[in-house]
Amino acid sequence: MKTRNEDILFFSSDKLAALGLESLLSSLPVACQLHELWSLSTVMAKCEKMKPRLLVCIFHENMPLTGTLKVLYALQQQFPTMQIVVLTRRLLPLMHALSRYLPSLTVLDLKSSRQILSSRLLTSINTNAQIQLVEGADILLPDRQLRVLLMMAWGYSIEHIGIRLGISHKTVNAHKLNALARLQVKSKNDMADLYMVIDELRMIVSWLRLQRNGKLSELSFQSLEELLEA
């Protein structure tokens, strides 16, 4: 029985998927007001204005991933009690690993059954607890491994990276292979997606390490981003 009034924001870059998501959310036994986002660039302003209980995003195959990790991290910092559910098949091990460090984030396989999606979305609305912690990738890579992946995303060759970092090309290749294994990146499509977000992942790993060392509390999102880009 519907007993609560909830504002729920949802986003999908694919219109058909957005219609399916709207239908799924409408069927939940919760008295909710649904609000569709047309762009992730507006999500911070919308959340500030509406203070929604839940944000649901579909990261579809046709959607560029650039900016998504930074948005998820920023939402966690600014709205820690708002639950975020991401439905995707892209970089799933990495996304699951990220959810281990962002308590409000839950990542679900987009190909999960409607019954499973409904159950877990309802759990997200009714609790402040993370739905599941899936073992898998490790995003806390050493900075050298992250730097190698970042330079590869910029188009540098293995040999050029070795020259720039002062290491052999064999060591560069070892860093690359170790990093991809830890992130569980196995296909060319995964590599392309990883290159879209590797700069953001490197910043998030730096933020997490600062947080663990108690050095993050006085730094704003913008000032920390500027610090890491210096």
Secondary structure, DSSP 4 states (H G I P E B T S, - for coil): ----EEEEEEEESSHHHHHHHHHHHHTSSSEEEEEEES-GGGHHHHHHHH--SEEEEEE-TTS--TTHHHHHHHHHHH-TTSEEEEEESTTHHHHHHHHTT-TTEEEEETTS-HHHHHHHHHHHHH-SS-S-----------HHHHHHHHHHHTT--HHHHHHHHTS-HHHHHHHHHHHHHHHT--SHHHHHHHHHHHHHHHHHHHHHHHHHTT-STT--HHHHHHHHH-
